Amino acid sequence: NLTAENFNVVETLRRSYEDRLETILQQGAATGDFVTADTKIATLAVIAMLTGVNTWFRSGGRLSLDQVIAQYWDMVRKTVL
Amino acid sequence: NLTAENFNVVETLRRSYEDRLETILQQGAATGDFVTADTKIATLAVIAMLTGVNTWFRSGGRLSLDQVIAQYWDMVRKTVL
């Protein structure tokens, strides 16, 4: 478990990268390049999809890192198109 | 932490729902209804996206459950189209 101090550090970092992604999605939605009902939900969905890779990716496994990156890039892009 | 026995129970359940989703994606890919480079990766991505909801959804929050379901249905569908 995290101490209160470290929790605050981690929480600040988490909000920072969530906000950076949400800003990108908001800008894309404003220009009509992205289609998303709610940018906050899309932000959380994309981050959850990506952090999930940590739980199963193994170097030297069935797929190369480049293959995984290519498919994730395609899936993430499509969620907001 | 889980005992070895409970770990096996959970692992069996996990493989079961992963396999059920992957079978759907494989069937859709075979008929050309779904487009996905690798059905296993798509399976893990969709499950990660969905289980992420547990970490932030609160009943009575900014969005209703129906709104969240609608957007997730749209995003998940688009990842494999």
Backbone of each chain as nested JSON, in Angstrom:
{
  "chains": [
    {"id": "A", "residues": [
      {"number": 1, "name": "ASN", "atoms": {"N": [0.829, -1.212, 0.0], "CA": [0.0, 0.0, 0.0], "C": [0.864, 1.265, 0.0]}},
      {"number": 2, "name": "LEU", "atoms": {"N": [0.29, 2.317, -0.534], "CA": [1.013, 3.579, -0.641], "C": [0.813, 4.423, 0.611]}},
      {"number": 3, "name": "THR", "atoms": {"N": [1.846, 5.157, 0.998], "CA": [1.668, 6.16, 2.053], "C": [0.809, 7.282, 1.469]}},
      {"number": 4, "name": "ALA", "atoms": {"N": [0.245, 8.111, 2.345], "CA": [-0.61, 9.217, 1.878], "C": [0.179, 10.138, 0.951]}},
      {"number": 5, "name": "GLU", "atoms": {"N": [1.446, 10.359, 1.289], "CA": [2.276, 11.254, 0.484], "C": [2.476, 10.671, -0.923]}},
      {"number": 6, "name": "ASN", "atoms": {"N": [2.853, 9.383, -0.977], "CA": [3.064, 8.75, -2.282], "C": [1.763, 8.616, -3.064]}},
      {"number": 7, "name": "PHE", "atoms": {"N": [0.676, 8.379, -2.361], "CA": [-0.628, 8.316, -3.031], "C": [-0.894, 9.625, -3.763]}},
      {"number": 8, "name": "ASN", "atoms": {"N": [-0.598, 10.739, -3.101], "CA": [-0.829, 12.05, -3.72], "C": [0.062, 12.255, -4.946]}},
      {"number": 9, "name": "VAL", "atoms": {"N": [1.304, 11.781, -4.868], "CA": [2.211, 11.899, -6.016], "C": [1.645, 11.095, -7.192]}},
      {"number": 10, "name": "VAL", "atoms": {"N": [1.262, 9.854, -6.916], "CA": [0.752, 8.975, -7.975], "C": [-0.554, 9.538, -8.544]}},
      {"number": 11, "name": "GLU", "atoms": {"N": [-1.399, 10.026, -7.672], "CA": [-2.682, 10.585, -8.097], "C": [-2.475, 11.806, -9.006]}},
      {"number": 12, "name": "THR", "atoms": {"N": [-1.507, 12.624, -8.662], "CA": [-1.214, 13.799, -9.495], "C": [-0.709, 13.38, -10.87]}},
      {"number": 13, "name": "LEU", "atoms": {"N": [0.175, 12.381, -10.899], "CA": [0.685, 11.887, -12.184], "C": [-0.453, 11.285, -13.018]}},
      {"number": 14, "name": "ARG", "atoms": {"N": [-1.324, 10.526, -12.356], "CA": [-2.428, 9.878, -13.058], "C": [-3.348, 10.932, -13.68]}},
      {"number": 15, "name": "ARG", "atoms": {"N": [-3.704, 11.932, -12.891], "CA": [-4.571, 12.99, -13.427], "C": [-3.883, 13.71, -14.579]}},
      {"number": 16, "name": "SER", "atoms": {"N": [-2.572, 13.871, -14.479], "CA": [-1.83, 14.583, -15.515], "C": [-1.904, 13.839, -16.851]}},
      {"number": 17, "name": "TYR", "atoms": {"N": [-1.678, 12.515, -16.844], "CA": [-1.722, 11.83, -18.144], "C": [-3.146, 11.617, -18.618]}},
      {"number": 18, "name": "GLU", "atoms": {"N": [-4.085, 11.49, -17.695], "CA": [-5.487, 11.432, -18.131], "C": [-5.881, 12.747, -18.8]}},
      {"number": 19, "name": "ASP", "atoms": {"N": [-5.481, 13.862, -18.182], "CA": [-5.849, 15.167, -18.738], "C": [-5.196, 15.412, -20.099]}},
      {"number": 20, "name": "ARG", "atoms": {"N": [-3.95, 14.937, -20.254], "CA": [-3.272, 15.13, -21.541], "C": [-4.003, 14.381, -22.646]}},
      {"number": 21, "name": "LEU", "atoms": {"N": [-4.406, 13.145, -22.357], "CA": [-5.139, 12.379, -23.368], "C": [-6.512, 12.992, -23.616]}},
      {"number": 22, "name": "GLU", "atoms": {"N": [-7.184, 13.402, -22.542], "CA": [-8.521, 13.966, -22.739], "C": [-8.464, 15.257, -23.563]}},
      {"number": 23, "name": "THR", "atoms": {"N": [-7.42, 16.042, -23.36], "CA": [-7.266, 17.276, -24.146], "C": [-7.144, 16.958, -25.639]}},
      {"number": 24, "name": "ILE", "atoms": {"N": [-6.377, 15.922, -25.958], "CA": [-6.228, 15.5, -27.362], "C": [-7.593, 15.084, -27.929]}},
      {"number": 25, "name": "LEU", "atoms": {"N": [-8.327, 14.297, -27.145], "CA": [-9.641, 13.82, -27.616], "C": [-10.624, 14.983, -27.766]}},
      {"number": 26, "name": "GLN", "atoms": {"N": [-10.566, 15.943, -26.844], "CA": [-11.456, 17.115, -26.934], "C": [-11.145, 17.94, -28.177]}},
      {"number": 27, "name": "GLN", "atoms": {"N": [-9.85, 18.11, -28.442], "CA": [-9.457, 18.888, -29.626], "C": [-9.913, 18.176, -30.901]}},
      {"number": 28, "name": "GLY", "atoms": {"N": [-9.745, 16.851, -30.927], "CA": [-10.173, 16.083, -32.1], "C": [-11.68, 16.091, -32.261]}},
      {"number": 29, "name": "ALA", "atoms": {"N": [-12.4, 16.084, -31.147], "CA": [-13.864, 16.133, -31.203], "C": [-14.322, 17.508, -31.701]}},
      {"number": 30, "name": "ALA", "atoms": {"N": [-13.606, 18.563, -31.27], "CA": [-13.969, 19.93, -31.665], "C": [-13.786, 20.132, -33.168]}},
      {"number": 31, "name": "THR", "atoms": {"N": [-12.762, 19.502, -33.738], "CA": [-12.511, 19.652, -35.176], "C": [-13.288, 18.637, -36.002]}},
      {"number": 32, "name": "GLY", "atoms": {"N": [-13.965, 17.705, -35.317], "CA": [-14.729, 16.689, -36.033], "C": [-13.893, 15.494, -36.481]}},
      {"number": 33, "name": "ASP", "atoms": {"N": [-12.616, 15.459, -36.088], "CA": [-11.766, 14.324, -36.463], "C": [-12.053, 13.098, -35.595]}},
      {"number": 34, "name": "PHE", "atoms": {"N": [-12.482, 13.339, -34.37], "CA": [-12.832, 12.235, -33.482], "C": [-14.327, 12.271, -33.187]}},
      {"number": 35, "name": "VAL", "atoms": {"N": [-14.906, 11.097, -33.028], "CA": [-16.309, 10.989, -32.644], "C": [-16.369, 10.227, -31.328]}},
      {"number": 36, "name": "THR", "atoms": {"N": [-16.818, 10.896, -30.288], "CA": [-16.93, 10.232, -28.992], "C": [-18.032, 10.905, -28.18]}},
      {"number": 37, "name": "ALA", "atoms": {"N": [-18.878, 10.101, -27.568], "CA": [-20.006, 10.651, -26.824], "C": [-19.516, 11.475, -25.631]}},
      {"number": 38, "name": "ASP", "atoms": {"N": [-18.461, 10.994, -24.986], "CA": [-17.964, 11.664, -23.784], "C": [-16.448, 11.46, -23.739]}},
      {"number": 39, "name": "THR", "atoms": {"N": [-15.683, 12.542, -23.774], "CA": [-14.227, 12.407, -23.87], "C": [-13.598, 11.809, -22.609]}},
      {"number": 40, "name": "LYS", "atoms": {"N": [-14.224, 12.028, -21.455], "CA": [-13.663, 11.463, -20.217], "C": [-13.768, 9.933, -20.235]}},
      {"number": 41, "name": "ILE", "atoms": {"N": [-14.931, 9.434, -20.658], "CA": [-15.114, 7.982, -20.746], "C": [-14.152, 7.378, -21.772]}},
      {"number": 42, "name": "ALA", "atoms": {"N": [-14.013, 8.054, -22.912], "CA": [-13.097, 7.55, -23.938], "C": [-11.663, 7.523, -23.406]}},
      {"number": 43, "name": "THR", "atoms": {"N": [-11.299, 8.551, -22.643], "CA": [-9.96, 8.609, -22.04], "C": [-9.717, 7.406, -21.137]}},
      {"number": 44, "name": "LEU", "atoms": {"N": [-10.666, 7.141, -20.249], "CA": [-10.491, 6.038, -19.298], "C": [-10.48, 4.692, -20.013]}},
      {"number": 45, "name": "ALA", "atoms": {"N": [-11.292, 4.554, -21.058], "CA": [-11.349, 3.296, -21.807], "C": [-10.024, 3.032, -22.524]}},
      {"number": 46, "name": "VAL", "atoms": {"N": [-9.476, 4.064, -23.15], "CA": [-8.218, 3.895, -23.879], "C": [-7.083, 3.56, -22.913]}},
      {"number": 47, "name": "ILE", "atoms": {"N": [-7.019, 4.254, -21.796], "CA": [-5.95, 3.982, -20.821], "C": [-6.082, 2.565, -20.255]}},
      {"number": 48, "name": "ALA", "atoms": {"N": [-7.307, 2.138, -19.968], "CA": [-7.507, 0.78, -19.431], "C": [-7.069, -0.268, -20.456]}},
      {"number": 49, "name": "MET", "atoms": {"N": [-7.422, -0.025, -21.719], "CA": [-7.044, -0.961, -22.777], "C": [-5.53, -1.084, -22.857]}},
      {"number": 50, "name": "LEU", "atoms": {"N": [-4.842, 0.048, -22.764], "CA": [-3.383, 0.057, -22.922], "C": [-2.667, -0.509, -21.698]}},
      {"number": 51, "name": "THR", "atoms": {"N": [-3.11, -0.162, -20.504], "CA": [-2.406, -0.659, -19.315], "C": [-2.613, -2.163, -19.16]}},
      {"number": 52, "name": "GLY", "atoms": {"N": [-3.686, -2.689, -19.747], "CA": [-3.915, -4.137, -19.706], "C": [-2.776, -4.93, -20.331]}},
      {"number": 53, "name": "VAL", "atoms": {"N": [-2.07, -4.319, -21.286], "CA": [-0.972, -5.021, -21.972], "C": [0.094, -5.49, -20.977]}},
      {"number": 54, "name": "ASN", "atoms": {"N": [0.317, -4.682, -19.941], "CA": [1.301, -5.042, -18.907], "C": [1.037, -6.402, -18.281]}},
      {"number": 55, "name": "THR", "atoms": {"N": [-0.223, -6.801, -18.243], "CA": [-0.567, -8.037, -17.535], "C": [-0.261, -9.295, -18.344]}},
      {"number": 56, "name": "TRP", "atoms": {"N": [-0.13, -9.151, -19.674], "CA": [0.074, -10.378, -20.469], "C": [1.244, -10.332, -21.432]}},
      {"number": 57, "name": "PHE", "atoms": {"N": [1.762, -9.155, -21.79], "CA": [2.828, -9.14, -22.793], "C": [4.114, -9.739, -22.25]}},
      {"number": 58, "name": "ARG", "atoms": {"N": [4.705, -10.649, -23.038], "CA": [6.016, -11.198, -22.697], "C": [6.915, -11.064, -23.909]}},
      {"number": 59, "name": "SER", "atoms": {"N": [8.085, -10.471, -23.716], "CA": [9.071, -10.389, -24.79], "C": [9.438, -11.807, -25.205]}},
      {"number": 60, "name": "GLY", "atoms": {"N": [9.469, -12.06, -26.527], "CA": [9.756, -13.418, -26.999], "C": [8.518, -14.283, -27.09]}},
      {"number": 61, "name": "GLY", "atoms": {"N": [7.34, -13.73, -26.803], "CA": [6.088, -14.482, -26.884], "C": [5.603, -14.616, -28.321]}},
      {"number": 62, "name": "ARG", "atoms": {"N": [4.33, -14.998, -28.477], "CA": [3.775, -15.298, -29.799], "C": [3.844, -14.109, -30.741]}},
      {"number": 63, "name": "LEU", "atoms": {"N": [3.61, -12.916, -30.237], "CA": [3.629, -11.719, -31.076], "C": [4.761, -10.786, -30.657]}},
      {"number": 64, "name": "SER", "atoms": {"N": [5.334, -10.114, -31.631], "CA": [6.399, -9.155, -31.329], "C": [5.776, -7.877, -30.767]}},
      {"number": 65, "name": "LEU", "atoms": {"N": [6.617, -7.082, -30.133], "CA": [6.143, -5.805, -29.597], "C": [5.575, -4.939, -30.729]}},
      {"number": 66, "name": "ASP", "atoms": {"N": [6.237, -4.95, -31.892], "CA": [5.754, -4.155, -33.025], "C": [4.368, -4.612, -33.492]}},
      {"number": 67, "name": "GLN", "atoms": {"N": [4.131, -5.911, -33.469], "CA": [2.81, -6.413, -33.868], "C": [1.734, -5.973, -32.89]}},
      {"number": 68, "name": "VAL", "atoms": {"N": [2.066, -6.039, -31.605], "CA": [1.098, -5.629, -30.581], "C": [0.825, -4.128, -30.686]}},
      {"number": 69, "name": "ILE", "atoms": {"N": [1.885, -3.35, -30.87], "CA": [1.722, -1.902, -31.01], "C": [0.84, -1.583, -32.215]}},
      {"number": 70, "name": "ALA", "atoms": {"N": [1.087, -2.25, -33.338], "CA": [0.321, -1.972, -34.558], "C": [-1.172, -2.25, -34.35]}},
      {"number": 71, "name": "GLN", "atoms": {"N": [-1.472, -3.388, -33.706], "CA": [-2.89, -3.711, -33.513], "C": [-3.548, -2.77, -32.501]}},
      {"number": 72, "name": "TYR", "atoms": {"N": [-2.819, -2.428, -31.444], "CA": [-3.402, -1.514, -30.455], "C": [-3.619, -0.126, -31.039]}},
      {"number": 73, "name": "TRP", "atoms": {"N": [-2.659, 0.312, -31.841], "CA": [-2.808, 1.611, -32.48], "C": [-4.09, 1.615, -33.317]}},
      {"number": 74, "name": "ASP", "atoms": {"N": [-4.299, 0.529, -34.063], "CA": [-5.487, 0.416, -34.905], "C": [-6.765, 0.406, -34.054]}},
      {"number": 75, "name": "MET", "atoms": {"N": [-6.778, -0.371, -32.977], "CA": [-7.982, -0.474, -32.137], "C": [-8.285, 0.84, -31.421]}},
      {"number": 76, "name": "VAL", "atoms": {"N": [-7.253, 1.453, -30.857], "CA": [-7.452, 2.703, -30.116], "C": [-7.978, 3.79, -31.053]}},
      {"number": 77, "name": "ARG", "atoms": {"N": [-7.353, 3.885, -32.225], "CA": [-7.752, 4.881, -33.213], "C": [-9.232, 4.693, -33.57]}},
      {"number": 78, "name": "LYS", "atoms": {"N": [-9.619, 3.435, -33.778], "CA": [-10.998, 3.178, -34.199], "C": [-12.034, 3.492, -33.121]}},
      {"number": 79, "name": "THR", "atoms": {"N": [-11.654, 3.386, -31.851], "CA": [-12.646, 3.67, -30.799], "C": [-13.154, 5.103, -30.858]}},
      {"number": 80, "name": "VAL", "atoms": {"N": [-12.357, 6.012, -31.427], "CA": [-12.76, 7.42, -31.445], "C": [-13.025, 7.939, -32.86]}},
      {"number": 81, "name": "LEU", "atoms": {"N": [-13.152, 7.016, -33.8], "CA": [-13.463, 7.446, -35.187], "C": [-14.937, 7.183, -35.489]}}
    ]},
    {"id": "B", "residues": [
      {"number": 1, "name": "ASN", "atoms": {"N": [-4.164, -12.448, -1.07], "CA": [-3.716, -13.399, -2.103], "C": [-4.584, -14.647, -2.115]}},
      {"number": 2, "name": "LEU", "atoms": {"N": [-4.612, -15.287, -3.291], "CA": [-5.437, -16.483, -3.456], "C": [-4.655, -17.729, -3.066]}},
      {"number": 3, "name": "THR", "atoms": {"N": [-5.354, -18.719, -2.517], "CA": [-4.73, -20.029, -2.332], "C": [-4.562, -20.656, -3.713]}},
      {"number": 4, "name": "ALA", "atoms": {"N": [-3.725, -21.681, -3.815], "CA": [-3.491, -22.341, -5.113], "C": [-4.809, -22.889, -5.668]}},
      {"number": 5, "name": "GLU", "atoms": {"N": [-5.633, -23.433, -4.775], "CA": [-6.905, -24.004, -5.221], "C": [-7.805, -22.922, -5.802]}},
      {"number": 6, "name": "ASN", "atoms": {"N": [-7.952, -21.813, -5.08], "CA": [-8.802, -20.736, -5.577], "C": [-8.214, -20.08, -6.824]}},
      {"number": 7, "name": "PHE", "atoms": {"N": [-6.903, -20.001, -6.891], "CA": [-6.255, -19.46, -8.088], "C": [-6.678, -20.276, -9.311]}},
      {"number": 8, "name": "ASN", "atoms": {"N": [-6.688, -21.606, -9.152], "CA": [-7.072, -22.464, -10.279], "C": [-8.522, -22.258, -10.678]}},
      {"number": 9, "name": "VAL", "atoms": {"N": [-9.394, -22.067, -9.699], "CA": [-10.811, -21.818, -9.991], "C": [-10.953, -20.519, -10.781]}},
      {"number": 10, "name": "VAL", "atoms": {"N": [-10.299, -19.463, -10.298], "CA": [-10.386, -18.155, -10.947], "C": [-9.78, -18.221, -12.35]}},
      {"number": 11, "name": "GLU", "atoms": {"N": [-8.65, -18.906, -12.465], "CA": [-7.963, -19.029, -13.754], "C": [-8.85, -19.755, -14.776]}},
      {"number": 12, "name": "THR", "atoms": {"N": [-9.552, -20.78, -14.321], "CA": [-10.446, -21.53, -15.211], "C": [-11.599, -20.648, -15.68]}},
      {"number": 13, "name": "LEU", "atoms": {"N": [-12.163, -19.864, -14.765], "CA": [-13.25, -18.95, -15.127], "C": [-12.753, -17.891, -16.107]}},
      {"number": 14, "name": "ARG", "atoms": {"N": [-11.557, -17.38, -15.845], "CA": [-11.003, -16.338, -16.701], "C": [-10.806, -16.871, -18.117]}},
      {"number": 15, "name": "ARG", "atoms": {"N": [-10.206, -18.053, -18.227], "CA": [-9.999, -18.63, -19.554], "C": [-11.331, -18.891, -20.237]}},
      {"number": 16, "name": "SER", "atoms": {"N": [-12.319, -19.27, -19.466], "CA": [-13.635, -19.567, -20.032], "C": [-14.253, -18.326, -20.673]}},
      {"number": 17, "name": "TYR", "atoms": {"N": [-14.237, -17.177, -19.963], "CA": [-14.872, -16.011, -20.595], "C": [-13.994, -15.399, -21.67]}},
      {"number": 18, "name": "GLU", "atoms": {"N": [-12.671, -15.561, -21.539], "CA": [-11.811, -15.111, -22.647], "C": [-12.09, -15.946, -23.897]}},
      {"number": 19, "name": "ASP", "atoms": {"N": [-12.202, -17.256, -23.713], "CA": [-12.445, -18.136, -24.865], "C": [-13.796, -17.861, -25.503]}},
      {"number": 20, "name": "ARG", "atoms": {"N": [-14.807, -17.561, -24.685], "CA": [-16.136, -17.278, -25.246], "C": [-16.103, -16.03, -26.112]}},
      {"number": 21, "name": "LEU", "atoms": {"N": [-15.426, -14.987, -25.619], "CA": [-15.331, -13.758, -26.408], "C": [-14.484, -13.989, -27.653]}},
      {"number": 22, "name": "GLU", "atoms": {"N": [-13.364, -14.723, -27.5], "CA": [-12.509, -14.942, -28.673], "C": [-13.243, -15.748, -29.747]}},
      {"number": 23, "name": "THR", "atoms": {"N": [-14.07, -16.704, -29.34], "CA": [-14.84, -17.491, -30.313], "C": [-15.78, -16.585, -31.115]}},
      {"number": 24, "name": "ILE", "atoms": {"N": [-16.417, -15.634, -30.43], "CA": [-17.302, -14.68, -31.118], "C": [-16.501, -13.86, -32.131]}},
      {"number": 25, "name": "LEU", "atoms": {"N": [-15.329, -13.39, -31.704], "CA": [-14.507, -12.568, -32.595], "C": [-13.989, -13.389, -33.783]}},
      {"number": 26, "name": "GLN", "atoms": {"N": [-13.635, -14.645, -33.533], "CA": [-13.155, -15.515, -34.621], "C": [-14.265, -15.771, -35.636]}},
      {"number": 27, "name": "GLN", "atoms": {"N": [-15.487, -16.013, -35.127], "CA": [-16.615, -16.259, -36.031], "C": [-16.908, -15.013, -36.86]}},
      {"number": 28, "name": "GLY", "atoms": {"N": [-16.862, -13.849, -36.207], "CA": [-17.099, -12.602, -36.926], "C": [-16.004, -12.305, -37.937]}},
      {"number": 29, "name": "ALA", "atoms": {"N": [-14.771, -12.67, -37.599], "CA": [-13.656, -12.463, -38.532], "C": [-13.805, -13.404, -39.732]}},
      {"number": 30, "name": "ALA", "atoms": {"N": [-14.263, -14.636, -39.457], "CA": [-14.424, -15.627, -40.532], "C": [-15.496, -15.191, -41.525]}},
      {"number": 31, "name": "THR", "atoms": {"N": [-16.547, -14.539, -41.043], "CA": [-17.628, -14.101, -41.936], "C": [-17.343, -12.72, -42.528]}},
      {"number": 32, "name": "GLY", "atoms": {"N": [-16.266, -12.088, -42.071], "CA": [-15.938, -10.762, -42.584], "C": [-16.686, -9.64, -41.871]}},
      {"number": 33, "name": "ASP", "atoms": {"N": [-17.433, -9.972, -40.835], "CA": [-18.165, -8.932, -40.091], "C": [-17.242, -8.156, -39.153]}},
      {"number": 34, "name": "PHE", "atoms": {"N": [-16.197, -8.83, -38.669], "CA": [-15.231, -8.171, -37.8], "C": [-13.883, -8.107, -38.502]}},
      {"number": 35, "name": "VAL", "atoms": {"N": [-13.15, -7.037, -38.255], "CA": [-11.803, -6.903, -38.783], "C": [-10.86, -6.774, -37.595]}},
      {"number": 36, "name": "THR", "atoms": {"N": [-9.982, -7.737, -37.435], "CA": [-9.029, -7.677, -36.336], "C": [-7.779, -8.462, -36.723]}},
      {"number": 37, "name": "ALA", "atoms": {"N": [-6.609, -7.869, -36.472], "CA": [-5.353, -8.52, -36.864], "C": [-5.178, -9.829, -36.108]}},
      {"number": 38, "name": "ASP", "atoms": {"N": [-5.552, -9.85, -34.844], "CA": [-5.34, -11.033, -34.01], "C": [-6.48, -11.09, -32.989]}},
      {"number": 39, "name": "THR", "atoms": {"N": [-7.251, -12.165, -33.023], "CA": [-8.446, -12.21, -32.165], "C": [-8.097, -12.303, -30.677]}},
      {"number": 40, "name": "LYS", "atoms": {"N": [-6.963, -12.901, -30.362], "CA": [-6.585, -13.008, -28.941], "C": [-6.276, -11.627, -28.362]}},
      {"number": 41, "name": "ILE", "atoms": {"N": [-5.543, -10.832, -29.125], "CA": [-5.22, -9.468, -28.683], "C": [-6.5, -8.637, -28.551]}},
      {"number": 42, "name": "ALA", "atoms": {"N": [-7.395, -8.772, -29.519], "CA": [-8.649, -8.024, -29.463], "C": [-9.459, -8.44, -28.236]}},
      {"number": 43, "name": "THR", "atoms": {"N": [-9.454, -9.731, -27.941], "CA": [-10.166, -10.238, -26.761], "C": [-9.644, -9.591, -25.483]}},
      {"number": 44, "name": "LEU", "atoms": {"N": [-8.319, -9.592, -25.325], "CA": [-7.723, -9.048, -24.105], "C": [-7.947, -7.54, -24.008]}},
      {"number": 45, "name": "ALA", "atoms": {"N": [-7.908, -6.862, -25.153], "CA": [-8.118, -5.406, -25.156], "C": [-9.55, -5.065, -24.743]}},
      {"number": 46, "name": "VAL", "atoms": {"N": [-10.512, -5.797, -25.281], "CA": [-11.92, -5.522, -24.963], "C": [-12.195, -5.8, -23.48]}},
      {"number": 47, "name": "ILE", "atoms": {"N": [-11.678, -6.911, -22.99], "CA": [-11.901, -7.248, -21.575], "C": [-11.251, -6.201, -20.659]}},
      {"number": 48, "name": "ALA", "atoms": {"N": [-10.052, -5.768, -21.01], "CA": [-9.37, -4.753, -20.179], "C": [-10.163, -3.447, -20.172]}},
      {"number": 49, "name": "MET", "atoms": {"N": [-10.674, -3.082, -21.341], "CA": [-11.464, -1.843, -21.437], "C": [-12.683, -1.931, -20.532]}},
      {"number": 50, "name": "LEU", "atoms": {"N": [-13.345, -3.076, -20.556], "CA": [-14.586, -3.236, -19.796], "C": [-14.344, -3.364, -18.295]}},
      {"number": 51, "name": "THR", "atoms": {"N": [-13.329, -4.121, -17.899], "CA": [-13.104, -4.294, -16.46], "C": [-12.62, -2.989, -15.831]}},
      {"number": 52, "name": "GLY", "atoms": {"N": [-12.053, -2.108, -16.644], "CA": [-11.634, -0.808, -16.129], "C": [-12.783, -0.002, -15.539]}},
      {"number": 53, "name": "VAL", "atoms": {"N": [-13.988, -0.234, -16.032], "CA": [-15.165, 0.52, -15.55], "C": [-15.344, 0.353, -14.037]}},
      {"number": 54, "name": "ASN", "atoms": {"N": [-15.014, -0.839, -13.542], "CA": [-15.133, -1.103, -12.101], "C": [-14.361, -0.117, -11.249]}},
      {"number": 55, "name": "THR", "atoms": {"N": [-13.267, 0.404, -11.81], "CA": [-12.402, 1.249, -10.995], "C": [-12.936, 2.67, -10.836]}},
      {"number": 56, "name": "TRP", "atoms": {"N": [-13.837, 3.091, -11.722], "CA": [-14.273, 4.483, -11.613], "C": [-15.794, 4.679, -11.585]}},
      {"number": 57, "name": "PHE", "atoms": {"N": [-16.588, 3.704, -12.045], "CA": [-18.034, 3.956, -12.101], "C": [-18.639, 4.066, -10.701]}},
      {"number": 58, "name": "ARG", "atoms": {"N": [-19.433, 5.109, -10.519], "CA": [-20.182, 5.261, -9.271], "C": [-21.632, 5.526, -9.621]}},
      {"number": 59, "name": "SER", "atoms": {"N": [-22.519, 4.734, -9.04], "CA": [-23.954, 4.962, -9.221], "C": [-24.286, 6.352, -8.678]}},
      {"number": 60, "name": "GLY", "atoms": {"N": [-25.039, 7.125, -9.447], "CA": [-25.358, 8.486, -9.026], "C": [-24.307, 9.493, -9.447]}},
      {"number": 61, "name": "GLY", "atoms": {"N": [-23.298, 9.054, -10.203], "CA": [-22.248, 9.948, -10.676], "C": [-22.695, 10.766, -11.879]}},
      {"number": 62, "name": "ARG", "atoms": {"N": [-21.718, 11.365, -12.574], "CA": [-22.012, 12.288, -13.661], "C": [-22.823, 11.628, -14.775]}},
      {"number": 63, "name": "LEU", "atoms": {"N": [-22.503, 10.365, -15.099], "CA": [-23.207, 9.657, -16.172], "C": [-23.991, 8.487, -15.604]}},
      {"number": 64, "name": "SER", "atoms": {"N": [-25.132, 8.214, -16.225], "CA": [-25.932, 7.064, -15.797], "C": [-25.3, 5.773, -16.315]}},
      {"number": 65, "name": "LEU", "atoms": {"N": [-25.7, 4.67, -15.731], "CA": [-25.202, 3.373, -16.19], "C": [-25.544, 3.181, -17.667]}},
      {"number": 66, "name": "ASP", "atoms": {"N": [-26.761, 3.562, -18.069], "CA": [-27.166, 3.414, -19.471], "C": [-26.28, 4.234, -20.417]}},
      {"number": 67, "name": "GLN", "atoms": {"N": [-25.893, 5.431, -19.977], "CA": [-25.016, 6.25, -20.826], "C": [-23.644, 5.604, -20.983]}},
      {"number": 68, "name": "VAL", "atoms": {"N": [-23.137, 5.057, -19.88], "CA": [-21.827, 4.405, -19.93], "C": [-21.896, 3.158, -20.806]}},
      {"number": 69, "name": "ILE", "atoms": {"N": [-22.973, 2.376, -20.632], "CA": [-23.136, 1.161, -21.448], "C": [-23.192, 1.529, -22.932]}},
      {"number": 70, "name": "ALA", "atoms": {"N": [-23.961, 2.569, -23.267], "CA": [-24.118, 2.961, -24.675], "C": [-22.777, 3.334, -25.289]}},
      {"number": 71, "name": "GLN", "atoms": {"N": [-21.983, 4.133, -24.548], "CA": [-20.706, 4.545, -25.118], "C": [-19.724, 3.383, -25.23]}},
      {"number": 72, "name": "TYR", "atoms": {"N": [-19.712, 2.522, -24.215], "CA": [-18.814, 1.365, -24.274], "C": [-19.215, 0.413, -25.395]}},
      {"number": 73, "name": "TRP", "atoms": {"N": [-20.504, 0.203, -25.571], "CA": [-20.954, -0.66, -26.659], "C": [-20.443, -0.108, -27.989]}},
      {"number": 74, "name": "ASP", "atoms": {"N": [-20.556, 1.192, -28.15], "CA": [-20.092, 1.836, -29.374], "C": [-18.58, 1.681, -29.552]}},
      {"number": 75, "name": "MET", "atoms": {"N": [-17.819, 1.931, -28.493], "CA": [-16.352, 1.851, -28.6], "C": [-15.882, 0.415, -28.847]}},
      {"number": 76, "name": "VAL", "atoms": {"N": [-16.451, -0.529, -28.107], "CA": [-16.034, -1.927, -28.251], "C": [-16.35, -2.419, -29.669]}},
      {"number": 77, "name": "ARG", "atoms": {"N": [-17.539, -2.109, -30.14], "CA": [-17.96, -2.501, -31.478], "C": [-16.974, -1.955, -32.518]}},
      {"number": 78, "name": "LYS", "atoms": {"N": [-16.612, -0.694, -32.363], "CA": [-15.74, -0.068, -33.362], "C": [-14.324, -0.645, -33.363]}},
      {"number": 79, "name": "THR", "atoms": {"N": [-13.846, -1.154, -32.232], "CA": [-12.48, -1.707, -32.223], "C": [-12.333, -2.882, -33.173]}},
      {"number": 80, "name": "VAL", "atoms": {"N": [-13.43, -3.584, -33.466], "CA": [-13.338, -4.773, -34.324], "C": [-14.055, -4.588, -35.66]}},
      {"number": 81, "name": "LEU", "atoms": {"N": [-14.387, -3.353, -36.005], "CA": [-15.029, -3.092, -37.305], "C": [-14.008, -2.51, -38.286]}}
    ]}
  ]
}
